């Protein structure tokens, strides 16, 4: 192929010099096939290398979005939240939370059905259904999967997986998968037998071989280093998702309740935070910031700084948002969602190394956080480290095969390689 024609074809594919939308790539299925079959070269052909790089330099990468779910203040410390107990998040709230984080989960039932199953199975056994669901969200990446477990297994908590391609347990129905998850939690937290026949294949292993664990782990943070390894922050990650799920909506009833709570106790920082979140949920960011300011005047908290940062991001004030994310992380250095959002601001500001550092730390805590992997890919591409970017987008696709941000960015690179071979 002549050099001039090659450059023109690459430019046509990537939209060099023009704004191109990759929201719905026209050749996404072909690109996915190329990548899945591993016909996609791990490095560009040497003689065409400079043409590929020229095209990639002008590519319009599809950006990821910040995690925009605010957090309520907890009345009790994370180390005190028990595995047993009643739900604090309603089924309606949980459905809304899951849809917001993943509107198309890879489930063998509906979103409403999976939530109903968790509440039925957990409440029967005295396990907190809302937090158990958040554990499933963490284990499956909000039912995106991407690790050793596949959706057909109906295995929502990694039962029997040991890494290295070991898929673990298979369950015939979503109900049995949920039941096994709840029964496994029971093995850790109580010596009482499950009400129904045991379907958890690892239940007897805990009973017979781990007397140190059987019935002795009573809090979610007690699962650190036990349920998942490494797991120094495992329980805290689950509880952070739970706190996001508990965020109030902007209904008139919620605002009335929150205002009455403030009137009863004007020095209650949590009440101002709660009403601020309700305002935020309704897009009333200036009013939300006023409440978050008051909450922080009364008590400095990572939640207060994080929630106010979300408001500043919505208003386009990235400088103030960055200040608040930094303040939140000074209080809680392992605050994953704040670190991810801060990494995204670094990415927008062209501070690519700092962005990669933040995304890497997110992935250390939450390996299935595909957006962080995409962020790394974009940062590497902007640093002209295209092979690293390819690996990042490829790994992101192994976590989630449906996300448009992954497909679109993979498509940019794949089409570039294909164009040079024509």
N, C-alpha and C positions, 0 to 999 in steps of 0.2 A: 504494500500500500504506500502511496506517495505521502510524504510528510504533511503537505498542505491539506490533503483530503482527510488525513487522520485527525488533524487539529479541528477541522470544520465539523467532522462527525462527533467528536467529543464535545465540542461547544454546543452542537445541536442537542445532544443528549442531556447535557448538564445545564443548559441555559446560561452559558457564560455571557456576561454582559447584559443579562436581562433578568427580571424577577420571575422566578419559576415556583409554582406551588407543588409541593410533594405530598400534600395531605392525603391524596388517593393515587399512588403511583400506578400508571397504566400498565406497567410490566412487573408489578410486585410479585405475582405468582411465579413468573419466570425466574425472577431474581431469587426468590425463596427456594425454588427447585435447584438452581445452580449452587446455592450455598449449602442446602441440605445434602445434596449428593457429593459435596466436597470437590466439585469440578472447578471451584473458584480458586485461582492460584494464590499461594501464600505470599507471593511477592510479584511485582510487575515484571513483564518481559524487559530485559535490560535495554534493548535498543529502542524501546518505546517509552522508557522510564520518564524522560523529560517531558513528553507530551501528556502523560498521565498526571504528573505532578502539576503541570501548568493548568490542566482542567480542574483538578482537585482544589488548587489554590483559589479558584473563583467559584467553587461550588456553594450553593445556598443550603447550608446544613439546617435540619429541622430541629428546633430547640425543644428541650424538655420544659416542664412547668414546675413551679414550686409546689410543695405540699401545703395546701391552704386550710387544713383542718385545725381550728384552735383547740386549746387544752384548758380544761377546768382545773381548779386547785383541789387537791385531795385533802380530805379531812384527816386521814390517817397516813402514816408513812408507808412507803412501798413495802418495807419489810414486815408490815403488820397485816397486809391484805391476804385473807385466807382463801384457800382453794374451795372450801365448803362455804355455803351461804346462799343468799337470795340475789337475784339479778337486780342491778340498779339501772341498767339500760333496757328500755322496752324493745319488743320485737320490731316495732315500727322504726325506732331509731337505728337498730342494727341493720335492717334492710336498707335504710337510707345511707348509712355509713358504707356498707359494702358496695352499693351501686355507685357511690361517689368515688371510691378508690378503684373499682374494677366493674364497669357496667356489663361486661361480657365474661363472667367467670367460667372456667372449664369445669362444669359440674354436670352430673347425670340426673339433675333435677333442677327445679327453678330456684331462684334466690329466696323467694318466700318459703319454699319447702325446706331448704337447708337450715334456715333460721328456725323454723318451727320444730324441726327435728332436734336441733341442739337444745332448745328450751324444754322440749318434752323429755328427752333422754337425761339431761343433766338435772332437771328439777326432780325427777323421780328418785334420783340417787343423792340429792342434797348438794350437788356440785354447782358452782356458779356458772350458769349457761353463757352469760355475756362474756365473761373472761375466758371461758373455754373456747368460745368462738374466736376471740382475739388470738388465742394460741394457735388455732387452725390458720388464721390469717398469716401469722408470722411463719408458720411451718411451710405453707404452700404459696406464699407471696400473694395473698388474697385470691387464692385458687387460680393462679397463673402457672404454678408448678415450675418446671425448668431444671429441677435436680434429678435425682435417681427415680423418684416416684412419678408416675404418670396418672392423668385424670381417671383412666379406666379402673384404677385400683380402689377408688373410693376410700383412700387412706389419707386422712386429713391431719395426721400428727406424726408421720414418719415412723410408724410402727414397723420394726424389723429391719429398717434401713441402717446400714453400717458404712455407707460410702463405697466408692470404687465400682459403681454400677449395680450394687445390690438393691433391688427394688423394694424388698420387704413384703408386707402382708397385702393380700388382695381380699376385698369384700364384695359380695354379690350385689349389694344395694347401698345407696347412700345412708340409709337408716342403720345398717349394720356397721358401716364405717364410723358413724357418729357414736354408736353404742360402744364400740371397741375403744374409741378415744376416751370416753367418759369412764369406762371401766379401768382403763390404764391409770387415769388420774386417781381413781379410787384406790388402786393398789398402793399408790404412794402416800395417800393421805388418811386412809382409814382401814381398820382391820375388818370392818363389816363387809360381808359378801354382797356382790351385786344382786339386785332384785330379780333379774332375769338371767337366763343361761349365759355363761361367760363366752364371749366371742373374741375377746382380746387374746391373741396367741402368746402374748408376753406376760399375761397376768400371773400365771403360775411360776414363771421364772423369777418375778419379783418376790413372790411369797416364799419360794423354796431357797433361792440362791442369794437374795439380798435382804436378809433380816434387818440390816441397818437402815434400809429404806422403807420396808413394808409398814404402812400405816404411820410413818413417823415424819413425813414432810407435810407441814400444815399450811405453808404460805407459798405464794407463787415464786417469790425470790428464793425460796428453799429448793427450787428446781435447778438453780444455777449450778452448772457443772455436773448435774445428775441426769437430767432429761436430755440435754444436748451438750456436746463437748466440741469446741470450747463454749462455755456458758457463763462467763463471769457477769454478764449483763442480761441474761436470757429472760428472767422474770420481769426485770424492769422494762424491757422492750415490749413484752406482752401488756403490761400495765399502761404504758404510754399509748398503745393503740386503744385500750379500754377508755382511757381519759378522753381521747379524741372522739370515740363513739358516744360519750356522754354529753358532748357539747350541745347546748340548747338551740332550738330554732328561734325564728323571729316572730312567732305567733303572738297575738295580743295577750293571750293568757300567760305566756312565758314572761313577757315584759311587765305585766301587772304584778305577777308573783315576785319577780326580781326587784321591782321598785319597792314593794311592801317589805321585802327582806331588808333592804337598805334602810328604810325608815325605822324598822325595829332595832337595827344595830348599825348606826352610821359609821362605826369604826371597823366594820367587818370587810376586810379587803377581798375575801372570796366572793362576797355578794356583788361588789362592783365588777369584779372580773366576770362573774356569771352574766350580769346584765350587759356588759361590754361585748361578750360573745354573742348574745342575742342581737344586739345592734349590728355587729359584724355580719352575722348570718343574713341580715336583711339589707346589706350593702350600705348601711349608715355608718361609714367609717369615721367621720369626724366625731360623732357622738360616742362611738366605741372608744376612740382614743382618749376622750375626756374621762371615761370610766376607767380605762386602763391606767391613765395617769394617777387617778385617785387611789386605785388598788396598789400601785407601786409606791405611792407616798406613804401608805399605811404599812406595807410589807413588801420588801424586795423579793421577788420570786422569779424563777426561770420561766414559769408559765406566763406571768405578766409581761415580761420582756418579749417572749416569743409571740404572744397574741398581738401585742402592739406592733411588732415587726411585720406581721401579716397585714395589718391595716396600712402601714406605710408602703408596703409593696403594692397593695391594691391602688394606692394613690400615686404610685410612681416615684416615691421618694426612697431610692435605693440606699442613699447615704445614711438616713436615719434607720432604715431597716437593718443595715449592716451593724450599726452601733448597738441595736437591741439584740440581734443574734449573738454578737460578741458578749454582751452582758449576760445573756441567758447561758452561754457556754462557760463563762467564768464561774457561774453557780453550779452548773451541771455539765462537766466536760464531755460526758458520753450521751448528750442529748442529740440523738441521731437526726431527727427531723430538722432541728435548728442547723445542724452541721450540713445537711443536704441543701437546705435553702441558702445557707451562706455560700456553699460551693457554687451554686447556680449564679449568685451575684458576682462572685469572682470570675466566673466564666463570661458573663456579660461585660465585665469591666476589662477583659483581656488579661486577667491574672491567672494564667492557665495552670501553672505549677501549683498555686494555692488551691485552685479548684480541684485538681487531681488528688491532692492530699486529703481534702475533705471527702471527696467521693470514695477514695480508698478506705478511709476510716468508717464510712457508712457501710461499705461492703464487708468490712471485717465483722461488724455487728450483725448485719442483715444481708447475707450472701445473695438473696433473691431480689434485691432492690435493683431491678433492671434499669430504672431511670438513672441511677448513679453510674451504672456501666455505660449508658448512652452519653452521659455528661463527660465521662472520661474520654470516650471516643471523639466527641466534638473538640474537646480541649487538645487532644493529641493531633487531630487533623489541623487545628489552627496553629499548632506548633510545627506543622509540616512533618510530623511523625506518622506517616500514612499507614505503615505496616502495623504500628501499635493501634492506630484507629481501627484498622480492619479487624484485628483480634478483639477489640472492645465491642464493636458492633456485632461480631460473630457470637461472642459470649452472651451478649444481651439477648440475641435471638434464641439462644439455648434456654434462657430463662423464660422468655415470653415470645411466642410466635405470632401474636396478634397485634401488638402495639404499633400504631402508625409511625411513631417516632423511630422505632427500630427498623421497620420495613423501608421507610423512606430513606433513612441514612445508609442502610445497607444497599439500597437500590442505586444511590449515587455512585458508590464505589464499584459495585458490580457492573453497572453500565459502562463505567469508564474502562474497566478491564476488557469488557466485551468489544467496545468500540475500537480499541487498538488492535484487536485480532481480526477485524473485518477486512 
